[in-house]
Amino acid sequence: MTPLRQKMIDAMLVRGFAVRTQRSYLDAVIQLVKYYRCSPEQLTTAQLQDYFLYLAKERQLSPATCRLYLNVIRFLYLEVVGWDEMALEINTPKRKQRIPDLLSCDEVARLLAVVENRKHRMMLTTCYGCGLRVSELVALRVSDIDGERALLRVTQGKGGKDRQVLLSQSLLHLLRRYWSVFHPATWLFYGRSPLTRLSITTAQKVFQAAKQRAGIEKVGGIHSLRHAYATHQLAAGMPLPQLKAMLGHGDLHSTMRYLHWVPQYTKAHGTDLIQGLEVGHE
């Protein structure tokens, strides 16, 4: 292992980067090294700019992906190598601002209703009812449910942050019934063995299969349920700061993007998203 690689790993550890993030950052730097066949410390800003031209023109990476590579490069040179901020001015393609397709309440109900596997149906219901990221969903433990206070603890979500999400009475009731049937010991949604948690890939496949059976043609993966939760809560009047806390956003501007879907937004109170959905939990 080179000293630079070790220094980068140490820098990511100190900042609490998730293991997956560390791997993706290292992989991006490895690709840069392979392209130029030399240490990153020997490269110039001009060479880095040429590299991003290669990513956009030759590899035809999307603006969003180029932006991810830029985040890695900035971390490497500013936090590890020690360059000055002014020495790292790199242009990347602008990301197109698009509003993803939104699942309506009716579509969410249809999607959940077609899932015959009760564990999978409960998993998708929880994902929507709490606005979870898929990584947070599969990492849920039985002990994360606080039935007395009607709260769900999300441990080490994006950015290494813990948070608590409100559990509606309807969702809490469904979770209690789910536990009485499956008796999960550690992982709330376990895999083939009760000792192993469900994989992210499996959760994504379950969602896509349900969407297809429900006849929903809108573009989007399981993250669509998180978007639906956020937008439906805003439509019901949940205050933006509260929604920010529920979603685990670090910046209110990240939450405000959902206002595109709710032009008539008013600051009333949130509502129980699960109550009244015909999701076939009986």
N, C-alpha and C positions, 0 to 999 in steps of 0.2 A: 504494500500500500504506500502510495506516494505521500509525502508530508502535506501537500496541498489537499489531497483527498481526505486525509485524517483531520486536517484543520476545518474543512467544510463539514464533515460529520460532527465534529465537536461543536461547531457553531449552530448546527441544526438541533443538536441535543439540548444545548443551553437554552434555546428559544422554544423548546417543547414541541418541535415539529412531530407530527404523527409519522409512524413507520412508513406508511404508504407514500406520504409526501417526501420523506427522505429518499426513498427509492426512486421516485419520479424525478427529483432534482438531480440525483447522481446520474441517472440514465441520460438526462438532457445534457449534462456536462460531458459525459462519455461520448455522445454523438458529436459534440463540438470538437472534442479532441481528435476523434477519428476523421473528421472532415479536414482539419488542418494538419494533422499528424505532428502536433507539438503541444507543449504545455500551455494552458490558458494564460499563464502569466506572461508569455511571450507575444501575445496577440495585441493588436492595436484597435482603437475604436473603429477605424475604417474597415478593418478585417471583420469585426463583429457586425458592422452594418452590412457588409457583403454577405455574411452568413444568413442574415435575415432576408436578404433578397433571394438567396438560394432556397430558403424555407418556403417563401411565398411563391416564387416563380417556378422552380424546378420540382419541389416536393408538393407544391400547390396546397400547402396547409392553410386552414381557415384563419381569418384574422384573430379569432378567439384563441386558437392554438398557438399562433405566433405570440400572442400576448402572454400566454403561459410560459413560453420559452424566455420571453423578455424578463418575466419575474425571476426566473432561475438565474439568468445572466446578471441581473441587477444584484441579486443576493450574493452571487459568487464574487463579483468584483468590488462591490461596496462593503460587504460585511466580512468577506474572507480575505480577498487580495488586498483590500484597503485603498482602492481608488477613490478619488474625490468625485462627488456627485456631478460636477460640471464636466468631468472627463468621460461621462457615460451617457451621451445624448444619442439615442438610437431611435430611428423611426420604424414603426411597424404599421401594417395595414389597419385602417380603422375598422372596428367591429361594427357591423350593421345592427342597428337597434330594431329588434323585432319583438312583437308581443306574441308569445307562444299561444297555441290553441288552449282554450280554457274549458275544463270539464264543468258542465252545469250540475246542479244538485240532482236532477233527474238522471243524468248520465252516470254520476257516481253511484246512485242507488241501483241502476241497471247493472253496472259493472260488478258491484258486490253481490248482487242477487244471483249471478250466474256461477259463482264460485262454489262448487259442491263440497270441496274439502273444507271442513270446519276450521281447521287450524289456519289454513291459508286465508280463508274469509276473515277470520279474526285479525290476522296479520294486516291485511289491506285496510280493514276497518280502523285499526289502531293508527296506521300510517296516515289515513285521512283525518281521523278524529283528533289527532294531536299535531298534525302538520310536520311529521318527522322526515328527516333525510333517510334514505335507505340504509346508510351505514349506522345511523342511530337506531333504526328499527330492529335490525338483526342483532344488535348488541344489547337489547333490553334484557334485563334479568327480572325474575319474579320479585325480588326484593326492591326493585325500582318503583313498585306500585305502593303508594301510600293511600290505602282505602279510607282511612279515618279522615284524612284531610282532602281526599279526592285530588291527589297530585301524582304526576308521573315524573320521576327523576331521569333526566337525560345526562349520562355521565360522559364527560370528555367528548362533547360534540365537536363540530367544526371549529378549528382554532384552539382546541384543547380546553373548551369552556364547559362547565356544568350548568344546568338550568333546570327549572321545574316548570312543567306544563300542566295546565288545568285539565282535569278529567271530568267530562260531563257525567251526570248521573246515569244517563243511558249507556254510555261507553263503559263506565265502571261496572254496571250491572252485567253487561255482556262479558267483560273480562272475568268477573267472578264465576259466571256460568261456564266460561271456557276453562277456567282452572279446575272446576269441579268435575269436568269430563276428562281432561288430559293430564291433570296433576303435574305440570312442569315443575321440576325441582330447582334448576338453576336458570337456564335460558328460557325466557318466556316463549319464544318461538324456536324450538330446537330442530335440529336436522334429522338425519336418519337415526341418530342415537340421542337420548335425552341429555347426554353429556357434551354434545357438540351443538353449536348454534347454527341456525340456518344461514346459508351463504347469501351474499349479495346477489350473485348470479341467479340463484333459485328464486329469490324474491322478485327480481326483475322479470324472469320468465313467467312467474305466476301472474303478474300484472298484465303482461303482454297477451297471455293466453285468455285472460278474463276480458280484456278489451276487445279481442277478436270475437269471442263468443257473444259479447254484448252488442256486436255490430257497430262499435265506435271507431270511426276512421280518422279521428283527430290525431295529429302528430304529437308524440311525447311518450316518455317512459313513466316509470313509477313515480318520478319526481313530480308528475302532473298532479298527484294527489296532494302534495304539499302546496302547490300553487292554488289548487282548488280550495284547500282549507283556508289559506290566507285571504283569498278573494271573497269567499263566502262569509268569513268572519267580518271583514270590512263592510260588506254589504249589509250585514246584520247590525253594524254600528260599533264594533269593537274599536276603542281608541288606538291610534297608531302606535303610541309608546307601549301599550300593553301587547299588541300584536308583535312588535319588535322583540319583546322579552320572550313571548311564546315561541317565536321562530329561532331565537338565538342569534339574531343579527347584531353585529358590532356597530353598525352605522344605520341611523334612521333612514338615510337615503335608499338603502337596500330594501327597506320595507315599503317606502313610498312608491316604488315602481308598480306595486299592485293597484295603485289608484287609477292606472290606465283602464282597468276593468270596471272600476266603480266610480263613474263620473258623478253620481248623485250621493257620494259618501257623506254621512252625517255621524257625529260623535254621540251615539247612543250607547247601548250595551250589547255585548256579544250574545250569542244564542247557542243552544245545544244542537250541533250539526247532525248528531246521530239520531236524535229523537225524530221519529216519523219516517226515517228511511226504511224502505222495505228491503232489507238485506238478507232475509232468509235465515236468521239466526235461530229460529225456533226449531 
